[in-house]
C-alpha cells in the first residue's frame, strides 16, 4: 500500500498478518547524471542523457525486506507490483536503482533474473557510506511487461494486476 502517493516520493509498506514485512521507496524524476566523485563507469553504448530524453524515470531508492520474510519472495513481488501500478498510473516508463555488489542480502539476482532489470554500469561512491561497489540497474517497464506476458506465470499476474489493459494500450501505441 502506498504511504505517500503524492509528491516526488512514494513509500510502500508490505505487511504479513498486520505486521511490517518490507518497505520500498520511489523517487520520481531523479537526475540521471551522477556527480564525478561517484566514479561512475557505464557499459559501452549507455548514454544517460539520451536515456533521460527517451524515458521517464523513477528511482527505487530503498527496497528492504525484514530478515524473517526474505525467503518469502511474494513480499518483494507485492511491493514491486504496487510500485509498478503507481508508476504506470503516473505515466513513467523506467525504473533505475543501484544495489551493492557482494552484499549478502543484495536484491541483484531478484532484480535481474526475476524482474528483468538490466545492468548498465557501476559506481564506487554514493549517498550511503559503504565501501562496496554499486551496480546500476534499469528496467524498461513495457519491455519487462512483454517478457512477462509471454510467460503468463504467477509473477506476471501479480505484478500486472489492475494495469494489464493500460500496458497493452501502451504497447499498441
ROKE-191434 format. One record per residue (C-alpha): x, z, y; residue number from 1. Coordinates in Angstrom, 2 decimals. Example, Ala and Ser with C-alpha at 12.3 -4.5 7.8 and 13.67 -1.06 7.14 Angstrom:
       u       w       v num
   12.30    7.80   -4.50   1
   13.67    7.14   -1.06   2
This chain:
       u       w       v num
    0.00    0.00    0.00   1
    1.35   -0.84    3.46   2
    2.08    2.22    5.57   3
    2.55    0.36    8.87   4
    1.27   -3.22    8.67   5
    1.71   -3.90   12.41   6
    4.88   -4.48   14.35   7
    8.39   -5.57   13.40   8
    8.41   -3.31   10.30   9
    6.15   -2.70    7.32  10
    6.66    0.11    4.84  11
    5.15    0.07    1.35  12
    4.79    3.08   -0.90  13
    4.22    2.84   -4.65  14
    2.60    5.78   -6.37  15
    2.07    6.67  -10.01  16
   -0.75    9.14  -10.67  17
   -0.78   10.02   -6.97  18
    2.96   10.78   -6.84  19
    5.51    8.70   -4.89  20
    7.45    6.34   -7.15  21
    9.12    3.87   -4.79  22
    9.32    2.51   -1.28  23
   10.05   -0.86    0.30  24
   10.67   -1.66    3.98  25
   10.34   -5.07    5.58  26
   11.82   -6.13    8.92  27
   10.28   -9.26   10.46  28
   12.34  -11.95   12.22  29
   15.75  -10.37   11.62  30
   18.72  -12.06   13.27  31
   20.36  -14.16   10.56  32
   23.71  -14.25   12.34  33
   25.79  -11.20   11.42  34
   28.48   -9.57   13.54  35
   32.06  -10.69   12.91  36
   33.05   -7.17   11.83  37
   30.77   -7.54    8.76  38
   33.30  -10.09    7.43  39
   30.63  -12.46    6.12  40
   31.58  -15.07    3.55  41
   28.86  -17.68    2.89  42
   28.71  -20.06   -0.06  43
   29.59  -23.67    0.65  44
   26.74  -25.53    2.34  45
   24.94  -22.40    3.57  46
   24.13  -22.70    7.28  47
   22.38  -19.63    8.69  48
   21.46  -21.42   11.93  49
   19.75  -24.24   10.01  50
   18.02  -21.70    7.76  51
   16.63  -19.92   10.82  52
   15.34  -23.23   12.22  53
   13.62  -24.22    8.96  54
   12.06  -20.95    7.85  55
   10.52  -17.68    8.95  56
   12.48  -14.78    7.50  57
   11.67  -11.20    6.60  58
   14.43   -8.80    5.63  59
   13.94   -6.41    2.76  60
   15.85   -3.55    4.35  61
   15.08   -0.76    1.91  62
   13.93   -1.03   -1.68  63
   14.17    2.22   -3.60  64
   12.61    3.35   -6.85  65
   12.83    7.02   -7.81  66
   15.01    7.61  -10.90  67
   12.06    8.59  -13.13  68
   10.46    5.17  -12.54  69
   13.46    2.80  -12.58  70
   12.80    1.69  -16.15  71
    9.15    1.00  -15.30  72
    9.51   -2.48  -13.82  73
    5.84   -2.56  -12.82  74
    6.55   -0.15   -9.93  75
    9.07   -2.59   -8.41  76
    6.83   -5.58   -9.14  77
    3.83   -3.96   -7.46  78
    5.94   -3.15   -4.39  79
    7.16   -6.74   -4.23  80
    3.62   -8.04   -4.78  81
    2.34   -6.03   -1.81  82
    5.26   -7.26    0.29  83
    4.63  -10.90   -0.70  84
    0.94  -10.60    0.21  85
    1.80   -9.14    3.62  86
    4.49  -11.73    4.34  87
    2.33  -14.71    3.30  88
   -0.56  -13.37    5.41  89
    1.80  -13.30    8.39  90
    2.91  -16.88    7.62  91
    6.54  -16.10    6.78  92
    8.41  -18.30    4.33  93
   11.53  -16.46    3.13  94
   12.94  -13.08    2.24  95
   16.54  -12.12    2.93  96
   18.27   -9.00    1.70  97
   21.57   -7.69    0.50  98
   22.49   -5.48   -2.41  99
   25.65   -3.56   -3.22 100
   27.94   -5.18   -5.77 101
   28.84   -2.75   -8.54 102
   26.30   -0.08   -7.55 103
   24.84    1.45  -10.74 104
   21.22    1.13   -9.60 105
   21.58   -2.23   -7.86 106
   18.45   -4.42   -7.98 107
   20.63   -7.57   -8.15 108
   19.55   -8.57  -11.65 109
   15.89   -7.83  -10.87 110
   16.07   -9.91   -7.68 111
   17.89  -12.89   -9.21 112
   16.67  -13.08  -12.83 113
   13.11  -11.82  -12.40 114
   12.12  -12.79   -8.85 115
   14.34  -15.84   -8.30 116
   16.42  -14.75   -5.31 117
   19.50  -16.89   -4.71 118
   22.93  -15.56   -3.79 119
   24.14  -17.20   -0.57 120
   27.19  -15.11    0.25 121
   28.58  -11.64    0.77 122
   29.90   -9.30    3.42 123
   32.21   -6.31    3.43 124
   30.65   -4.12    6.14 125
   27.09   -3.19    7.09 126
   24.86   -0.58    8.64 127
   25.48    1.87    5.79 128
   28.92    3.44    5.43 129
   29.82    2.20    1.96 130
   32.96    0.53    0.63 131
   31.08   -1.76   -1.80 132
   30.71   -5.47   -1.05 133
   27.19   -6.52   -0.13 134
   25.75   -9.61   -1.83 135
   23.44  -11.63    0.45 136
   20.28  -12.97   -1.22 137
   17.42  -15.18   -0.06 138
   14.10  -16.08   -1.61 139
   12.08  -19.15   -0.66 140
    8.58  -17.84   -1.35 141
    6.99  -21.23   -2.12 142
    9.87  -22.24   -4.39 143
    9.56  -18.93   -6.27 144
    5.79  -19.39   -6.49 145
    6.20  -22.86   -8.02 146
    8.58  -21.46  -10.64 147
    6.27  -18.56  -11.45 148
    3.18  -20.77  -11.52 149
    4.71  -22.85  -14.30 150
    5.20  -19.73  -16.45 151
    1.87  -18.03  -15.67 152
    3.20  -14.77  -17.07 153
    2.39  -11.21  -16.06 154
    4.84  -11.41  -13.16 155
    3.01  -14.45  -11.79 156
   -0.39  -12.75  -11.98 157
    0.87   -9.51  -10.42 158
    2.99  -10.96   -7.59 159
    0.46  -13.58   -6.51 160
   -2.73  -11.55   -6.86 161
   -5.07  -12.39   -3.99 162
   -2.87  -15.11   -2.47 163
   -2.67  -17.89   -5.08 164
   -5.14  -20.07   -3.15 165
   -3.18  -19.69    0.08 166
    0.10  -20.50   -1.67 167
   -1.45  -23.55   -3.38 168
   -2.64  -24.79    0.03 169
    0.83  -24.31    1.50 170
    2.36  -26.28   -1.38 171
   -0.13  -29.10   -0.89 172
    0.60  -29.32    2.87 173
